[in-house]
Amino acid sequence: MMRRTLRWPHRHPGWRQWAPPSGKRAGAAAAFTVLIALVVGGLAQLRIDTGVGSLLPADDPTYRAVETKARSFGGDPIVVLLESDNPRGLLLE
């Protein structure tokens, strides 16, 4: 019975896909695990700021004016970004 058990892996090569990694494969698996942990840790610290403060410097007079109006009127600001090939085209059309 023991001989039959010892010969089993050689007759069934598909068993290796379920075997624990060894040697170089173990090192690669460990490196991959560390890489995934670092990526997940970095993504957990990612913050998204969609406020007007993320678009303008804090000492900008426009930002201060927007903040003053927001305190007066409340509510969420709506930011509209317009682009043109001609820099002054949007103002003069």
TIMI-2910 file (N, C-alpha, C, CB; in pm, 1 decimal, decimal comma, always signed):
<rs>
+----------+----------+----------+----------+----------+----------+----------+----------+----------+----------+----------+----------+------+
!      n_x !      n_y !      n_z !     ca_x !     ca_y !     ca_z !      c_x !      c_y !      c_z !     cb_x !     cb_y !     cb_z ! resn !
+----------+----------+----------+----------+----------+----------+----------+----------+----------+----------+----------+----------+------+
!    +82,2 !   -119,6 !     +0,0 !     +0,0 !     +0,0 !     +0,0 !    +86,8 !   +126,2 !     +0,0 !    -93,6 !     -0,3 !   +121,0 !  Met !
!   +195,8 !   +125,3 !    +76,2 !   +283,4 !   +240,8 !    +84,4 !   +350,3 !   +268,8 !    -49,2 !   +388,2 !   +219,8 !   +192,2 !  Met !
!   +393,0 !   +165,4 !   -118,7 !   +455,8 !   +185,1 !   -248,9 !   +358,0 !   +247,9 !   -347,4 !   +508,0 !    +52,0 !   -303,8 !  Arg !
!   +234,9 !   +203,1 !   -342,7 !   +133,6 !   +256,9 !   -432,3 !   +111,7 !   +405,9 !   -402,3 !     +0,9 !   +177,8 !   -418,4 !  Arg !
!   +110,6 !   +444,4 !   -276,5 !    +92,2 !   +583,9 !   -237,7 !   +209,7 !   +669,0 !   -282,9 !    +74,1 !   +595,4 !    -86,7 !  Thr !
!   +330,6 !   +618,6 !   -272,5 !   +448,4 !   +694,3 !   -312,6 !   +456,6 !   +712,9 !   -463,2 !   +572,9 !   +625,8 !   -263,1 !  Leu !
!   +401,1 !   +618,7 !   -539,8 !   +405,4 !   +630,4 !   -685,3 !   +292,1 !   +716,8 !   -739,7 !   +399,5 !   +493,0 !   -748,4 !  Arg !
!   +193,1 !   +745,1 !   -659,5 !    +74,1 !   +815,6 !   -707,2 !   +105,9 !   +951,6 !   -770,2 !    -22,8 !   +834,6 !   -592,9 !  Trp !
!   +188,3 !  +1037,8 !   -709,8 !   +213,8 !  +1168,7 !   -771,8 !   +279,6 !  +1158,9 !   -908,5 !   +300,5 !  +1251,9 !   -681,3 !  Pro !
!   +359,0 !  +1058,5 !   -931,3 !   +426,3 !  +1045,5 !  -1060,1 !   +329,9 !  +1002,4 !  -1169,7 !   +540,6 !   +946,1 !  -1049,7 !  His !
!   +228,8 !   +926,7 !  -1133,0 !   +131,2 !   +883,6 !  -1233,1 !    +23,6 !   +989,2 !  -1256,0 !    +66,5 !   +752,3 !  -1190,4 !  Arg !
!    +10,9 !  +1083,0 !  -1165,7 !    -91,8 !  +1187,6 !  -1175,2 !    -23,8 !  +1324,5 !  -1165,8 !   -200,0 !  +1171,1 !  -1062,3 !  His !
!    +30,4 !  +1375,4 !  -1276,9 !   +106,9 !  +1500,6 !  -1270,7 !    +22,4 !  +1623,5 !  -1236,3 !   +175,3 !  +1523,6 !  -1402,1 !  Pro !
!   -109,0 !  +1617,8 !  -1247,0 !   -194,4 !  +1732,4 !  -1215,8 !   -196,8 !  +1769,0 !  -1068,8 !   -333,2 !  +1704,9 !  -1261,1 !  Gly !
!   -146,3 !  +1681,0 !   -982,1 !   -146,6 !  +1710,5 !   -838,1 !    -59,5 !  +1829,7 !   -804,1 !    -99,7 !  +1589,5 !   -759,4 !  Trp !
!    +37,5 !  +1861,5 !   -887,9 !   +131,8 !  +1969,1 !   -856,7 !    +65,2 !  +2106,1 !   -851,7 !   +243,2 !  +1970,9 !   -958,6 !  Arg !
!    -44,0 !  +2122,8 !   -922,6 !   -110,6 !  +2252,7 !   -918,5 !   -168,8 !  +2281,2 !   -780,5 !   -220,6 !  +2258,9 !  -1023,7 !  Gln !
!   -191,4 !  +2178,5 !   -700,2 !   -245,5 !  +2198,3 !   -565,6 !   -137,3 !  +2189,5 !   -458,5 !   -353,9 !  +2095,8 !   -537,5 !  Trp !
!    -17,1 !  +2158,6 !   -497,7 !    +92,4 !  +2146,9 !   -401,2 !   +137,0 !  +2285,8 !   -356,7 !   +211,6 !  +2068,5 !   -462,2 !  Ala !
!   +182,2 !  +2299,3 !   -232,8 !   +231,1 !  +2429,9 !   -188,3 !   +356,2 !  +2468,8 !   -266,8 !   +261,1 !  +2428,3 !    -36,6 !  Pro !
!   +374,7 !  +2597,8 !   -294,9 !   +490,4 !  +2640,3 !   -373,6 !   +620,8 !  +2616,1 !   -298,4 !   +478,1 !  +2788,1 !   -410,3 !  Pro !
!   +725,7 !  +2590,1 !   -372,5 !   +854,8 !  +2567,0 !   -308,7 !   +963,5 !  +2635,1 !   -390,4 !   +883,8 !  +2415,2 !   -294,2 !  Ser !
!  +1073,9 !  +2671,2 !   -325,8 !  +1188,3 !  +2729,4 !   -395,3 !  +1157,8 !  +2864,8 !   -454,6 !  +1235,0 !  +2637,3 !   -503,2 !  Gly !
!  +1184,1 !  +2879,4 !   -584,6 !  +1163,3 !  +3006,4 !   -653,3 !  +1016,2 !  +3046,6 !   -653,8 !  +1215,1 !  +2998,0 !   -796,0 !  Lys !
!   +930,1 !  +2947,7 !   -666,1 !   +786,8 !  +2978,1 !   -667,9 !   +741,7 !  +3034,4 !   -534,4 !   +705,5 !  +2853,0 !   -702,0 !  Arg !
!   +799,7 !  +2985,9 !   -424,8 !   +763,0 !  +3037,8 !   -293,2 !   +808,5 !  +3182,6 !   -279,5 !   +824,4 !  +2951,2 !   -181,1 !  Ala !
!   +927,7 !  +3213,3 !   -328,8 !   +976,5 !  +3351,1 !   -324,4 !   +891,7 !  +3444,4 !   -408,6 !  +1120,0 !  +3357,1 !   -370,9 !  Gly !
!   +853,3 !  +3397,6 !   -526,3 !   +768,9 !  +3478,8 !   -613,9 !   +631,4 !  +3500,0 !   -551,5 !   +754,9 !  +3412,5 !   -752,1 !  Ala !
!   +577,1 !  +3395,5 !   -489,7 !   +446,6 !  +3407,8 !   -424,3 !   +454,6 !  +3506,0 !   -307,6 !   +397,2 !  +3269,9 !   -374,9 !  Ala !
!   +562,6 !  +3501,2 !   -231,3 !   +579,7 !  +3593,7 !   -118,7 !   +594,7 !  +3737,1 !   -169,1 !   +702,5 !  +3553,9 !    -33,8 !  Ala !
!   +671,9 !  +3757,6 !   -275,7 !   +689,6 !  +3892,0 !   -331,7 !   +557,4 !  +3945,8 !   -385,7 !   +795,8 !  +3890,7 !   -443,2 !  Ala !
!   +480,5 !  +3860,9 !   -451,0 !   +350,7 !  +3901,9 !   -503,3 !   +256,0 !  +3939,6 !   -389,9 !   +289,6 !  +3790,2 !   -588,5 !  Phe !
!   +257,9 !  +3862,0 !   -281,8 !   +172,6 !  +3891,0 !   -166,7 !   +209,6 !  +4024,8 !   -104,0 !   +183,2 !  +3779,0 !    -62,5 !  Thr !
!   +339,4 !  +4051,6 !    -90,7 !   +384,2 !  +4179,6 !    -34,8 !   +343,0 !  +4294,3 !   -126,9 !   +538,0 !  +4179,7 !    -14,0 !  Val !
!   +357,9 !  +4276,1 !   -256,9 !   +319,4 !  +4379,3 !   -352,7 !   +170,4 !  +4411,1 !   -342,8 !   +354,5 !  +4335,3 !   -495,0 !  Leu !
!    +88,7 !  +4309,1 !   -336,9 !    -56,4 !  +4329,4 !   -325,1 !    -89,2 !  +4400,8 !   -194,2 !   -131,6 !  +4193,9 !   -332,6 !  Ile !
!    -22,7 !  +4363,3 !    -84,8 !    -46,6 !  +4429,1 !    +44,1 !    -10,7 !  +4577,2 !    +36,8 !    +34,5 !  +4360,5 !   +155,6 !  Ala !
!    +99,1 !  +4611,0 !    -29,5 !   +138,3 !  +4751,4 !    -42,8 !    +38,6 !  +4829,9 !   -127,9 !   +278,2 !  +4761,6 !   -103,9 !  Leu !
!     -8,2 !  +4769,8 !   -235,6 !   -105,4 !  +4837,4 !   -322,0 !   -236,2 !  +4860,2 !   -247,2 !   -130,9 !  +4755,2 !   -450,0 !  Val !
!   -284,1 !  +4759,8 !   -176,5 !   -408,8 !  +4773,9 !   -101,0 !   -392,0 !  +4878,2 !     +9,1 !   -451,9 !  +4638,2 !    -40,4 !  Val !
!   -277,0 !  +4878,1 !    +76,0 !   -251,3 !  +4978,8 !   +179,1 !   -248,5 !  +5119,7 !   +122,1 !   -120,2 !  +4949,6 !   +248,8 !  Gly !
!   -190,1 !  +5136,2 !     +5,0 !   -188,2 !  +5267,6 !    -59,2 !   -326,2 !  +5312,1 !   -103,3 !    -95,3 !  +5266,0 !   -178,0 !  Gly !
!   -404,7 !  +5219,9 !   -157,4 !   -540,4 !  +5254,6 !   -199,9 !   -629,0 !  +5290,7 !    -81,8 !   -602,3 !  +5139,3 !   -277,3 !  Leu !
!   -603,8 !  +5231,0 !    +33,6 !   -683,4 !  +5261,8 !   +152,4 !   -659,6 !  +5405,2 !   +198,6 !   -650,6 !  +5163,8 !   +265,6 !  Ala !
!   -544,2 !  +5462,6 !   +167,2 !   -513,4 !  +5599,1 !   +209,4 !   -550,1 !  +5703,4 !   +103,8 !   -366,5 !  +5610,2 !   +242,7 !  Gln !
!   -598,5 !  +5662,4 !     -9,4 !   -634,3 !  +5753,4 !   -117,1 !   -759,5 !  +5831,5 !    -79,6 !   -655,9 !  +5676,5 !   -248,6 !  Leu !
!   -754,3 !  +5961,7 !    -93,2 !   -868,5 !  +6047,8 !    -63,2 !   -901,3 !  +6130,1 !   -187,5 !   -838,9 !  +6140,6 !    +59,3 !  Arg !
!  -1029,3 !  +6150,2 !   -211,4 !  -1073,7 !  +6228,2 !   -325,8 !  -1139,0 !  +6355,3 !   -273,2 !  -1172,2 !  +6146,6 !   -416,2 !  Ile !
!  -1088,5 !  +6470,3 !   -317,3 !  -1142,3 !  +6599,4 !   -275,7 !  -1200,9 !  +6666,8 !   -398,8 !  -1032,3 !  +6689,0 !   -208,3 !  Asp !
!  -1332,3 !  +6680,7 !   -401,9 !  -1398,2 !  +6740,0 !   -517,9 !  -1442,9 !  +6882,8 !   -491,6 !  -1517,0 !  +6656,1 !   -558,7 !  Thr !
!  -1400,0 !  +6940,2 !   -380,6 !  -1439,8 !  +7076,7 !   -347,6 !  -1363,8 !  +7180,2 !   -428,4 !  -1419,3 !  +7102,3 !   -200,8 !  Gly !
!  -1410,9 !  +7304,5 !   -418,1 !  -1347,5 !  +7415,1 !   -488,5 !  -1206,2 !  +7436,6 !   -436,0 !  -1430,5 !  +7543,6 !   -473,9 !  Val !
!  -1182,3 !  +7406,2 !   -309,3 !  -1050,5 !  +7423,3 !   -249,7 !   -943,2 !  +7339,6 !   -316,0 !  -1056,2 !  +7390,2 !   -105,0 !  Gly !
!   -981,6 !  +7232,8 !   -380,3 !   -882,9 !  +7149,3 !   -449,0 !   -845,5 !  +7206,0 !   -586,1 !   -936,5 !  +7007,3 !   -464,8 !  Ser !
!   -922,3 !  +7303,6 !   -635,2 !   -896,0 !  +7362,3 !   -766,3 !   -817,3 !  +7493,0 !   -758,5 !  -1026,1 !  +7386,3 !   -838,2 !  Leu !
!   -825,9 !  +7561,7 !   -645,0 !   -762,0 !  +7692,6 !   -630,4 !   -667,2 !  +7692,3 !   -511,4 !   -867,8 !  +7803,2 !   -614,0 !  Leu !
!   -563,6 !  +7773,9 !   -516,0 !   -476,1 !  +7786,7 !   -398,6 !   -552,7 !  +7850,4 !   -282,2 !   -350,2 !  +7871,2 !   -433,2 !  Pro !
!   -514,7 !  +7817,0 !   -159,8 !   -585,5 !  +7866,5 !    -41,4 !   -576,5 !  +8018,1 !    -27,8 !   -529,9 !  +7800,8 !    +83,8 !  Ala !
!   -469,6 !  +8080,4 !    -77,0 !   -455,3 !  +8225,6 !    -62,6 !   -509,2 !  +8303,2 !   -183,3 !   -309,3 !  +8260,4 !    -41,3 !  Asp !
!   -577,5 !  +8236,9 !   -273,9 !   -633,9 !  +8301,7 !   -392,3 !   -756,8 !  +8383,9 !   -351,6 !   -671,5 !  +8195,8 !   -500,9 !  Asp !
!   -768,9 !  +8509,1 !   -398,8 !   -885,4 !  +8591,2 !   -363,7 !  -1016,9 !  +8530,4 !   -413,5 !   -869,2 !  +8731,2 !   -421,0 !  Pro !
!  -1012,8 !  +8462,8 !   -526,8 !  -1134,3 !  +8399,0 !   -577,9 !  -1181,2 !  +8290,0 !   -482,8 !  -1110,2 !  +8340,4 !   -718,3 !  Thr !
!  -1087,9 !  +8212,3 !   -431,5 !  -1123,3 !  +8106,3 !   -336,6 !  -1184,8 !  +8166,4 !   -210,5 !   -999,1 !  +8021,6 !   -300,6 !  Tyr !
!  -1125,0 !  +8274,8 !   -161,0 !  -1179,7 !  +8338,6 !    -40,3 !  -1320,1 !  +8392,2 !    -67,5 !  -1087,1 !  +8453,4 !     +7,9 !  Arg !
!  -1343,3 !  +8447,7 !   -187,1 !  -1476,0 !  +8498,9 !   -221,9 !  -1577,9 !  +8385,2 !   -229,3 !  -1471,0 !  +8574,5 !   -356,0 !  Ala !
!  -1537,6 !  +8274,1 !   -287,2 !  -1628,2 !  +8158,5 !   -296,4 !  -1662,3 !  +8107,2 !   -156,9 !  -1564,5 !  +8045,2 !   -381,1 !  Val !
!  -1562,9 !  +8100,2 !    -69,5 !  -1587,0 !  +8054,7 !    +68,0 !  -1680,6 !  +8150,2 !   +142,0 !  -1453,9 !  +8041,8 !   +144,4 !  Glu !
!  -1664,3 !  +8280,6 !   +121,4 !  -1752,1 !  +8379,1 !   +185,3 !  -1895,7 !  +8360,8 !   +137,2 !  -1703,5 !  +8523,0 !   +155,8 !  Thr !
!  -1913,9 !  +8345,1 !     +7,8 !  -2048,9 !  +8323,9 !    -46,5 !  -2107,7 !  +8191,9 !     +2,0 !  -2046,1 !  +8326,5 !   -200,3 !  Lys !
!  -2025,8 !  +8089,5 !    +13,6 !  -2075,3 !  +7959,9 !    +60,7 !  -2123,6 !  +7970,3 !   +204,6 !  -1965,9 !  +7852,3 !    +49,0 !  Ala !
!  -2052,4 !  +8048,1 !   +286,6 !  -2098,2 !  +8066,8 !   +425,1 !  -2228,7 !  +8145,7 !   +428,3 !  -1990,3 !  +8139,2 !   +508,9 !  Arg !
!  -2246,1 !  +8239,0 !   +335,5 !  -2367,7 !  +8320,1 !   +332,3 !  -2487,7 !  +8241,2 !   +281,4 !  -2346,4 !  +8442,7 !   +245,4 !  Ser !
!  -2467,5 !  +8164,6 !   +174,4 !  -2579,5 !  +8097,3 !   +109,6 !  -2588,9 !  +7948,5 !   +139,6 !  -2570,1 !  +8116,5 !    -37,0 !  Phe !
!  -2479,1 !  +7886,6 !   +179,0 !  -2480,6 !  +7742,8 !   +204,9 !  -2491,5 !  +7663,6 !    +75,7 !  -2595,8 !  +7706,6 !   +297,9 !  Gly !
!  -2512,4 !  +7535,2 !    +89,5 !  -2528,9 !  +7450,8 !    -28,2 !  -2397,4 !  +7405,3 !    -86,9 !  -2607,1 !  +7523,3 !   -132,4 !  Gly !
!  -2407,5 !  +7320,7 !   -185,2 !  -2290,4 !  +7266,9 !   -253,2 !  -2260,8 !  +7349,1 !   -377,6 !  -2311,4 !  +7118,8 !   -289,8 !  Asp !
!  -2134,9 !  +7379,6 !   -400,7 !  -2100,8 !  +7456,6 !   -520,8 !  -2108,1 !  +7369,4 !   -645,7 !  -1960,4 !  +7517,4 !   -507,5 !  Pro !
!  -2135,7 !  +7434,0 !   -755,9 !  -2132,4 !  +7367,0 !   -885,6 !  -2015,1 !  +7426,4 !   -962,2 !  -2268,8 !  +7384,0 !   -964,7 !  Ile !
!  -1923,5 !  +7343,1 !  -1004,8 !  -1804,7 !  +7388,2 !  -1076,2 !  -1819,8 !  +7348,3 !  -1222,0 !  -1674,1 !  +7328,2 !  -1014,2 !  Val !
!  -1806,6 !  +7445,8 !  -1310,9 !  -1816,6 !  +7421,6 !  -1454,8 !  -1682,5 !  +7458,4 !  -1516,7 !  -1934,5 !  +7503,9 !  -1519,8 !  Val !
!  -1625,7 !  +7368,7 !  -1592,3 !  -1497,7 !  +7391,9 !  -1659,1 !  -1522,7 !  +7399,0 !  -1808,9 !  -1394,0 !  +7279,8 !  -1624,8 !  Leu !
!  -1484,8 !  +7510,8 !  -1868,8 !  -1500,9 !  +7529,5 !  -2012,6 !  -1363,2 !  +7533,4 !  -2076,4 !  -1580,7 !  +7659,6 !  -2044,5 !  Leu !
!  -1347,2 !  +7464,8 !  -2188,1 !  -1220,2 !  +7462,3 !  -2259,6 !  -1242,1 !  +7508,7 !  -2402,6 !  -1157,6 !  +7320,9 !  -2256,9 !  Glu !
!  -1138,4 !  +7571,7 !  -2457,2 !  -1145,0 !  +7619,2 !  -2594,6 !  -1005,5 !  +7615,0 !  -2654,9 !  -1204,2 !  +7762,4 !  -2601,6 !  Ser !
!   -998,3 !  +7598,0 !  -2786,5 !   -869,7 !  +7604,3 !  -2855,7 !   -814,4 !  +7746,6 !  -2852,0 !   -884,0 !  +7556,2 !  -3001,6 !  Asp !
!   -903,3 !  +7843,7 !  -2858,1 !   -865,6 !  +7984,5 !  -2851,1 !   -880,1 !  +8029,6 !  -2705,4 !   -954,0 !  +8072,7 !  -2947,8 !  Asn !
!   -773,0 !  +8072,5 !  -2639,0 !   -781,9 !  +8106,6 !  -2496,9 !   -888,4 !  +8210,5 !  -2463,8 !   -649,8 !  +8156,4 !  -2449,9 !  Pro !
!   -908,8 !  +8310,1 !  -2549,4 !  -1008,5 !  +8413,1 !  -2520,8 !  -1140,0 !  +8387,9 !  -2595,7 !   -953,2 !  +8550,7 !  -2557,6 !  Arg !
!  -1149,1 !  +8277,4 !  -2663,4 !  -1266,9 !  +8248,1 !  -2744,0 !  -1394,7 !  +8235,8 !  -2663,0 !  -1245,1 !  +8122,6 !  -2820,2 !  Gly !
!  -1388,7 !  +8181,1 !  -2544,4 !  -1508,2 !  +8163,3 !  -2462,8 !  -1559,6 !  +8296,4 !  -2408,8 !  -1479,3 !  +8068,0 !  -2347,7 !  Leu !
!  -1470,6 !  +8392,4 !  -2388,6 !  -1511,6 !  +8520,8 !  -2333,1 !  -1566,3 !  +8615,3 !  -2438,8 !  -1395,7 !  +8585,6 !  -2262,8 !  Leu !
!  -1519,9 !  +8602,9 !  -2561,1 !  -1557,6 !  +8698,2 !  -2665,1 !  -1669,1 !  +8648,7 !  -2756,2 !  -1438,2 !  +8731,5 !  -2747,7 !  Leu !
!  -1706,7 !  +8524,7 !  -2747,1 !  -1811,1 !  +8472,5 !  -2837,2 !  -1948,6 !  +8502,6 !  -2785,6 !  -1796,2 !  +8323,0 !  -2856,3 !  Glu !
+----------+----------+----------+----------+----------+----------+----------+----------+----------+----------+----------+----------+------+
</rs>
